[in-house]
């Protein structure tokens, strides 16, 4: 595994290098200071050649070149995920006037919202396979194009339930191939010590997208009708496709490293994946984390509207708070995780700490809300905001582990775990609406199931998860 620069933007010139023997763990404790400026060195053993890349010193003043194709693609991928969640949450706001117009009960509203996740689930593995075969940079563009067209089709199909369900399924298909495509990009171009930040920049776009969607959707809906939000957000995705230029995103250095680990084997070792306890830990953790995330993302505006008796705009504004809190948490967690790994702390330990925070924080906040029903509404919002905000530590936990254990199969592994992670979007979102119709209780329908999965997910993760590279062949 390569030692890499400790910031997302690599300085043009490195002043420290690390050369370590194959027999000892690669760690910054093995640093030997030099004044050379060579870009890399190699440590050769009998079984494998490891690439050792220069690490910049803390006193380097060389500027980061954001014109490098790799960083432009990372930022564009992040923007794609901004649009992704804008097209996901637009329905969670529009569902309120749509339900009133078409007379949908909560069960039907939940079915319409959950249909996206059906397409999302079925496109995960194809997305991973396509990303590995053709590169994630091409699959990402195709995914954005598909979900943008399907988003614009929602108003045209809304009067016919089967058609609107089909259009949202296609939105899910486009969005479903994108996480594996982005993971493939990171695996090909980013090494371990900067991986937390790269993943956080890209997937952190989801929180920004939730904020933007919840902020702008009610404005368009109240001024131009609920149909407008689907047309405008869909056009944003098509415009992104015109701007995105994936050519040359792999620098010479990164491509050489990636080629050593991502060469095309004769077949994908599926059975080896499912014999690995760390893979099963990732599968269950992804399921558990997404149960809480998807159900709250879909039902938060309705919950806030009911509990605080707010109009559409104000309910959406309050719903912005949890994803807004996620933005600074994501940035802090990424820098902290990378710095801990750089200081020599085990990558597995760092990933377990981050994911434990991501699971136990929202479970604690939801437990308080459930056990103390007399809490003032604003206290409930504050607790949920802090809990969901801290759940963003998962971007430096679970979401980095796919690349940690196998750069070669990172996209496919995310496809596997995200398939399980999409099930809560299909089952959980619909079940929340059904249970609420039967019980008229947000505690029973929304909070208690999430608490269960958060706690059990944290337990399984800490027992079985690992970031040690796995030999699947």
C-alpha positions as CSV (number, residue, x, y, z in Angstrom):
1,X,0.0,0.0,0.0
2,X,1.3,3.4,-0.9
3,X,2.1,6.2,1.5
4,X,0.5,9.3,0.3
5,X,0.2,13.0,0.8
6,X,-1.8,14.0,3.8
7,X,-4.2,16.5,2.2
8,X,-6.7,16.2,-0.6
9,X,-4.7,18.5,-2.8
10,X,-1.2,17.2,-3.2
11,X,1.5,19.8,-3.3
12,X,3.6,19.9,-6.4
13,X,6.8,19.2,-4.6
14,X,7.4,16.9,-1.7
15,X,10.2,17.4,0.9
16,X,9.9,14.3,3.0
17,X,9.9,10.7,1.9
18,X,9.2,7.4,3.6
19,X,11.0,4.2,2.6
20,X,10.2,1.2,4.7
21,X,11.0,-2.5,4.4
22,X,8.3,-4.9,3.2
23,X,8.6,-6.8,6.5
24,X,7.4,-3.9,8.6
25,X,4.1,-2.1,8.7
26,X,4.0,1.1,6.6
27,X,3.8,3.9,9.0
28,X,4.9,7.5,9.4
29,X,7.1,6.3,12.3
30,X,9.5,5.0,9.6
31,X,10.1,8.5,8.1
32,X,13.6,9.5,7.1
33,X,14.0,13.1,6.2
34,X,15.6,14.0,2.9
35,X,15.8,17.2,0.8
36,X,15.1,15.4,-2.4
37,X,12.3,16.2,-4.7
38,X,11.9,12.8,-6.5
39,X,8.2,11.9,-6.9
40,X,8.4,8.3,-5.7
41,X,10.5,5.4,-4.6
42,X,9.9,1.6,-4.7
43,X,10.3,-1.1,-2.1
44,X,10.6,-4.4,-3.8
45,X,10.0,-7.8,-2.1
46,X,9.7,-11.3,-3.5
47,X,5.9,-11.2,-3.9
48,X,4.9,-7.6,-4.6
49,X,6.2,-4.2,-5.5
50,X,5.0,-1.5,-3.3
51,X,4.9,2.1,-4.4
52,X,6.1,4.6,-1.8
53,X,5.0,8.1,-2.5
54,X,6.5,11.3,-1.1
55,X,4.8,12.8,1.9
56,X,4.9,16.6,2.2
57,X,6.2,18.2,5.4
58,X,4.0,20.4,7.6
59,X,6.1,23.3,6.5
60,X,5.5,22.9,2.8
61,X,4.2,26.1,1.3
62,X,3.7,24.7,-2.2
63,X,0.2,25.5,-3.4
64,X,-2.4,22.9,-4.4
65,X,-3.1,22.8,-8.1
66,X,-6.9,22.4,-8.4
67,X,-6.4,22.4,-12.1
68,X,-5.2,18.8,-11.9
69,X,-7.7,16.6,-13.6
70,X,-8.0,14.3,-10.6
71,X,-9.2,17.0,-8.3
72,X,-11.6,18.5,-10.8
73,X,-13.2,15.1,-11.2
74,X,-13.5,14.7,-7.4
75,X,-15.2,18.0,-7.2
76,X,-17.5,17.3,-10.1
77,X,-18.4,14.0,-8.6
78,X,-19.3,15.8,-5.4
79,X,-21.5,18.1,-7.4
80,X,-23.2,15.1,-8.9
81,X,-24.1,13.9,-5.4
82,X,-25.4,17.3,-4.6
83,X,-27.9,17.0,-7.5
84,X,-28.5,13.3,-6.6
85,X,-30.0,14.2,-3.2
86,X,-31.8,17.3,-4.5
87,X,-33.7,14.9,-6.8
88,X,-34.2,12.5,-3.9
89,X,-35.6,15.0,-1.4
90,X,-37.6,17.1,-3.8
91,X,-40.4,14.5,-3.6
92,X,-40.3,14.5,0.2
93,X,-41.4,18.1,0.0
94,X,-43.6,17.9,-3.1
95,X,-45.4,14.8,-1.6
96,X,-47.4,17.1,0.7
97,X,-49.2,19.1,-2.0
98,X,-49.3,16.0,-4.3
99,X,-51.0,14.0,-1.6
100,X,-53.5,16.8,-1.0
101,X,-54.2,17.1,-4.8
102,X,-54.5,13.4,-5.5
103,X,-56.0,12.3,-2.1
104,X,-53.2,9.9,-1.2
105,X,-53.1,8.5,2.4
106,X,-49.8,8.1,4.2
107,X,-49.5,4.5,2.9
108,X,-49.7,5.6,-0.7
109,X,-47.3,8.5,-0.1
110,X,-44.9,6.1,1.4
111,X,-45.2,3.8,-1.6
112,X,-44.5,6.6,-4.0
113,X,-41.4,7.8,-2.0
114,X,-40.1,4.2,-1.6
115,X,-40.3,3.4,-5.3
116,X,-37.1,5.3,-6.0
117,X,-35.2,2.9,-3.7
118,X,-36.5,-0.2,-5.6
119,X,-34.6,1.0,-8.7
120,X,-31.7,2.1,-6.4
121,X,-31.4,-1.5,-5.0
122,X,-31.5,-3.3,-8.3
123,X,-28.8,-1.1,-9.9
124,X,-26.2,-1.4,-7.3
125,X,-24.4,-4.6,-8.5
126,X,-24.7,-3.6,-12.2
127,X,-23.2,-0.3,-11.3
128,X,-20.3,-1.9,-9.6
129,X,-19.6,-4.2,-12.5
130,X,-19.9,-1.5,-15.1
131,X,-17.7,0.8,-13.1
132,X,-15.0,-1.8,-12.8
133,X,-15.2,-2.7,-16.5
134,X,-15.5,0.7,-18.1
135,X,-14.3,3.0,-15.2
136,X,-16.6,4.9,-12.8
137,X,-16.1,8.2,-14.6
138,X,-18.3,7.0,-17.5
139,X,-20.8,5.2,-15.4
140,X,-21.3,8.3,-13.2
141,X,-22.2,10.5,-16.3
142,X,-24.7,7.9,-17.5
143,X,-26.3,7.7,-14.1
144,X,-26.8,11.4,-13.8
145,X,-28.2,11.6,-17.3
146,X,-30.7,8.8,-16.6
147,X,-32.0,10.1,-13.3
148,X,-32.3,13.7,-14.6
149,X,-34.5,12.6,-17.5
150,X,-36.6,10.4,-15.1
151,X,-37.0,13.3,-12.7
152,X,-38.4,15.5,-15.4
153,X,-40.9,12.8,-16.2
154,X,-42.5,12.8,-12.8
155,X,-45.0,15.6,-13.4
156,X,-46.1,14.0,-16.6
157,X,-46.9,10.7,-14.9
158,X,-48.2,11.9,-11.5
159,X,-51.9,11.3,-12.3
160,X,-51.3,7.6,-12.9
161,X,-49.9,5.8,-9.9
162,X,-48.1,3.0,-11.9
163,X,-46.5,5.6,-14.1
164,X,-45.2,7.8,-11.3
165,X,-43.9,4.7,-9.6
166,X,-42.1,3.7,-12.8
167,X,-40.5,7.1,-13.2
168,X,-39.3,7.2,-9.6
169,X,-37.9,3.6,-10.1
170,X,-35.8,5.0,-13.0
171,X,-34.6,7.9,-10.9
172,X,-33.4,5.2,-8.5
173,X,-31.7,3.2,-11.2
174,X,-29.6,6.3,-12.2
175,X,-28.8,7.2,-8.7
176,X,-28.0,3.6,-7.8
177,X,-25.1,3.2,-10.2
178,X,-23.5,6.4,-8.9
179,X,-22.1,5.4,-5.5
180,X,-20.2,2.5,-7.0
181,X,-19.0,4.7,-9.8
182,X,-17.7,7.3,-7.3
183,X,-16.1,4.5,-5.2
184,X,-14.3,3.2,-8.3
185,X,-13.0,6.8,-9.0
186,X,-11.6,7.0,-5.5
187,X,-10.1,3.6,-5.6
188,X,-8.3,4.3,-8.9
189,X,-7.0,7.8,-8.0
190,X,-6.7,8.2,-4.3
191,X,-4.5,6.4,-1.8
192,X,-5.1,5.5,1.8
193,X,-3.9,8.5,3.8
194,X,-6.1,10.9,1.8
195,X,-9.0,8.5,1.2
196,X,-11.2,9.8,4.1
197,X,-11.1,13.3,2.7
198,X,-11.7,12.3,-0.9
199,X,-14.7,10.1,0.1
200,X,-16.0,12.9,2.4
201,X,-15.8,15.5,-0.4
202,X,-17.7,13.3,-2.8
203,X,-20.3,11.7,-0.6
204,X,-20.6,14.9,1.5
205,X,-22.3,16.3,-1.5
206,X,-25.3,14.3,-0.4
207,X,-25.8,16.5,2.7
208,X,-25.3,19.6,0.6
209,X,-27.9,18.3,-1.8
210,X,-30.4,17.6,1.0
211,X,-29.9,21.2,2.2
212,X,-30.3,22.7,-1.3
213,X,-33.3,20.5,-2.2
214,X,-35.1,21.3,1.1
215,X,-34.2,25.0,0.7
216,X,-35.3,25.6,-2.9
217,X,-38.0,23.0,-3.4
218,X,-40.7,24.8,-1.3
219,X,-39.8,28.1,-3.0
220,X,-40.5,26.7,-6.5
221,X,-43.5,24.7,-5.3
222,X,-45.2,27.7,-3.7
223,X,-44.5,30.1,-6.5
224,X,-44.7,27.9,-9.6
225,X,-46.5,24.7,-8.5
226,X,-45.1,21.4,-7.4
227,X,-44.4,20.3,-11.0
228,X,-41.7,23.0,-11.4
229,X,-39.3,21.5,-8.9
230,X,-38.9,18.3,-10.9
231,X,-38.3,20.2,-14.2
232,X,-35.7,22.6,-12.6
233,X,-33.8,20.0,-10.7
234,X,-33.8,17.6,-13.7
235,X,-32.3,20.4,-15.9
236,X,-29.5,20.9,-13.4
237,X,-28.5,17.3,-13.9
238,X,-28.5,17.6,-17.7
239,X,-26.4,20.7,-17.4
240,X,-23.9,18.8,-15.2
241,X,-23.6,16.1,-17.9
242,X,-22.5,18.8,-20.4
243,X,-19.9,20.2,-18.0
244,X,-18.4,16.9,-16.8
245,X,-15.2,16.0,-18.7
246,X,-13.8,12.7,-17.3
247,X,-10.9,12.5,-19.7
248,X,-7.5,12.5,-18.0
249,X,-8.8,12.2,-14.5
250,X,-6.2,9.5,-13.7
251,X,-2.8,11.2,-13.4
252,X,0.2,9.3,-14.5
253,X,1.2,8.5,-10.9
254,X,-2.2,7.4,-9.8
255,X,-3.0,5.3,-12.9
256,X,0.3,3.4,-12.5
257,X,-0.6,2.6,-8.9
258,X,-4.2,1.7,-9.8
259,X,-3.1,-0.5,-12.7
260,X,-1.1,-2.7,-10.4
261,X,-4.2,-3.5,-8.3
262,X,-7.1,-3.1,-10.7
263,X,-6.1,-5.2,-13.6
264,X,-9.0,-7.2,-15.1
265,X,-9.1,-10.8,-13.7
266,X,-10.9,-13.6,-15.5
267,X,-13.9,-13.5,-13.2
268,X,-15.2,-11.7,-10.1
269,X,-14.7,-13.8,-6.9
270,X,-18.2,-13.6,-5.7
271,X,-18.0,-16.6,-3.4
272,X,-14.9,-15.1,-1.7
273,X,-16.8,-11.9,-1.0
274,X,-19.6,-13.7,0.9
275,X,-17.2,-15.9,2.9
276,X,-15.5,-12.8,4.4
277,X,-16.8,-11.6,7.8
278,X,-15.7,-8.0,7.2
279,X,-17.8,-7.9,4.0
280,X,-20.8,-9.2,6.0
281,X,-20.1,-6.5,8.6
282,X,-20.2,-3.9,5.9
283,X,-23.4,-5.3,4.4
284,X,-25.3,-5.2,7.7
285,X,-23.8,-1.8,8.7
286,X,-24.9,-0.3,5.4
287,X,-28.4,-1.7,5.9
288,X,-28.7,-0.4,9.4
289,X,-27.3,3.1,8.7
290,X,-29.5,3.6,5.7
291,X,-32.6,2.5,7.6
292,X,-32.3,5.5,9.9
293,X,-31.1,7.8,7.1
294,X,-33.6,7.1,4.4
295,X,-36.7,6.9,6.7
296,X,-35.8,10.2,8.3
297,X,-34.9,11.9,5.0
298,X,-38.2,10.9,3.5
299,X,-40.5,11.6,6.4
300,X,-38.8,14.5,8.2
301,X,-40.8,17.3,6.4
302,X,-44.1,15.5,7.2
303,X,-43.0,14.8,10.8
304,X,-42.0,18.5,11.3
305,X,-45.2,19.7,9.7
306,X,-47.3,17.5,12.0
307,X,-45.4,18.1,15.2
308,X,-44.7,21.9,14.8
309,X,-47.8,22.7,12.7
310,X,-45.8,24.6,10.2
311,X,-46.5,25.4,6.6
312,X,-44.6,23.8,3.7
313,X,-41.8,26.3,3.5
314,X,-41.1,26.4,7.2
315,X,-41.3,22.7,7.6
316,X,-38.7,22.2,4.8
317,X,-36.5,24.9,6.4
318,X,-36.5,23.0,9.7
319,X,-35.8,19.8,7.9
320,X,-32.6,21.3,6.5
321,X,-31.0,21.4,10.0
322,X,-29.9,17.7,10.2
323,X,-28.1,17.7,6.8
324,X,-26.7,21.2,7.5
325,X,-25.2,19.8,10.7
326,X,-23.7,17.0,8.7
327,X,-21.5,19.4,6.7
328,X,-19.0,20.5,9.4
329,X,-19.1,17.1,11.0
330,X,-18.1,15.4,7.7
331,X,-15.2,17.8,7.3
332,X,-14.0,17.3,10.9
333,X,-14.3,13.5,10.8
334,X,-12.4,13.2,7.5
335,X,-9.4,15.3,8.7
336,X,-9.4,13.6,12.1
337,X,-9.5,10.1,10.6
338,X,-6.7,10.7,8.1
339,X,-4.6,12.3,10.8
340,X,-5.1,9.4,13.1
341,X,-4.1,6.9,10.4
342,X,-1.1,9.1,9.5
343,X,0.0,9.1,13.2
344,X,0.2,5.3,13.1
345,X,-3.2,4.3,14.6
346,X,-4.6,1.2,13.0
347,X,-6.9,1.9,10.1
348,X,-9.3,-0.7,11.4
349,X,-9.5,1.1,14.8
350,X,-10.1,4.4,13.2
351,X,-12.9,3.1,11.0
352,X,-14.6,1.4,14.0
353,X,-14.5,4.5,16.1
354,X,-16.0,6.6,13.3
355,X,-18.7,4.2,12.5
356,X,-19.6,3.7,16.2
357,X,-20.1,7.5,16.5
358,X,-22.2,7.4,13.4
359,X,-24.5,4.7,14.8
360,X,-24.7,5.5,18.5
361,X,-25.2,9.2,18.3
362,X,-28.6,9.1,16.4
363,X,-29.7,6.1,18.4
364,X,-29.1,8.1,21.6
365,X,-31.0,11.2,20.3
366,X,-33.9,9.1,19.0
367,X,-34.1,7.2,22.3
368,X,-34.4,10.5,24.3
369,X,-37.1,11.7,22.0
370,X,-39.0,8.4,22.3
371,X,-38.6,8.1,26.1
372,X,-39.5,11.7,26.9
373,X,-42.6,12.5,24.9
374,X,-43.1,15.7,26.8
375,X,-40.1,17.4,25.3
376,X,-40.8,20.7,23.6
377,X,-40.9,20.4,19.8
378,X,-37.8,22.5,19.3
379,X,-35.8,20.3,21.7
380,X,-36.9,17.3,19.6
381,X,-35.5,19.1,16.5
382,X,-32.3,19.9,18.2
383,X,-31.7,16.3,19.4
384,X,-32.5,14.9,15.9
385,X,-30.2,17.5,14.3
386,X,-27.2,16.6,16.5
387,X,-27.8,12.9,16.2
388,X,-28.1,12.8,12.4
389,X,-25.3,15.3,12.0
390,X,-22.9,13.0,13.9
391,X,-24.0,10.1,11.8
392,X,-21.9,11.6,9.0
393,X,-18.8,10.0,10.7
394,X,-19.9,7.0,8.6
395,X,-18.2,8.7,5.6
396,X,-14.9,8.1,7.4
397,X,-15.9,4.7,8.6
398,X,-18.0,2.3,6.5
399,X,-17.7,4.3,3.3
400,X,-13.9,4.1,3.3
401,X,-13.7,0.4,4.2
402,X,-14.5,-0.8,0.7
403,X,-11.4,0.8,-0.7
404,X,-9.4,-0.2,2.4
405,X,-9.9,-3.9,2.0
406,X,-9.7,-4.1,-1.8
407,X,-8.9,-1.3,-4.3
408,X,-9.5,-3.7,-7.1
409,X,-13.0,-4.6,-6.1
410,X,-14.0,-1.5,-4.2
411,X,-16.8,-0.5,-6.7
412,X,-18.3,-4.0,-6.7
413,X,-18.1,-4.3,-2.9
414,X,-20.0,-1.0,-2.6
415,X,-22.5,-2.4,-5.0
416,X,-23.0,-5.4,-2.8
417,X,-23.3,-3.4,0.5
418,X,-25.4,-0.7,-1.1
419,X,-27.8,-3.2,-2.4
420,X,-28.5,-4.2,1.2
421,X,-28.4,-0.5,2.1
422,X,-31.2,0.2,-0.5
423,X,-33.6,-2.2,1.1
424,X,-34.6,0.2,3.9
425,X,-35.5,2.7,1.3
426,X,-37.9,0.3,-0.2
427,X,-39.2,-1.4,2.9
428,X,-38.5,1.1,5.6
429,X,-40.0,4.2,4.0
430,X,-43.1,2.4,3.0
431,X,-43.4,0.6,6.4
432,X,-43.1,3.9,8.2
433,X,-46.1,5.3,6.4
434,X,-48.1,2.1,7.0
435,X,-47.3,1.9,10.7
436,X,-48.1,5.6,11.1
437,X,-51.5,5.0,9.5
438,X,-52.2,2.2,11.9
439,X,-50.8,3.8,15.1
440,X,-50.6,7.6,14.6
441,X,-47.3,7.4,16.4
442,X,-44.0,8.7,15.1
443,X,-42.2,6.9,17.9
444,X,-43.4,3.5,16.8
445,X,-43.2,4.1,13.1
446,X,-40.1,6.2,12.7
447,X,-37.8,6.1,15.8
448,X,-37.9,2.7,17.4
449,X,-37.0,0.7,14.3
450,X,-34.1,3.0,13.6
451,X,-32.8,2.7,17.2
452,X,-32.9,-1.1,16.9
453,X,-30.8,-1.1,13.7
454,X,-28.4,1.5,14.9
455,X,-27.6,-0.4,18.0
456,X,-27.3,-3.8,16.4
457,X,-25.3,-2.3,13.5
458,X,-22.8,-0.8,16.0
459,X,-22.4,-4.2,17.7
460,X,-21.8,-6.2,14.5
461,X,-19.5,-3.6,13.1
462,X,-17.2,-3.6,16.2
463,X,-17.1,-7.4,16.3
464,X,-16.5,-8.2,12.7
465,X,-15.4,-5.2,10.7
466,X,-11.8,-4.9,9.5
467,X,-9.8,-2.6,7.2
468,X,-7.0,-5.1,6.5
469,X,-6.6,-5.7,2.8
470,X,-8.4,-9.0,1.8
471,X,-7.1,-11.5,-0.7
472,X,-10.3,-12.5,-2.6
473,X,-8.5,-14.4,-5.3
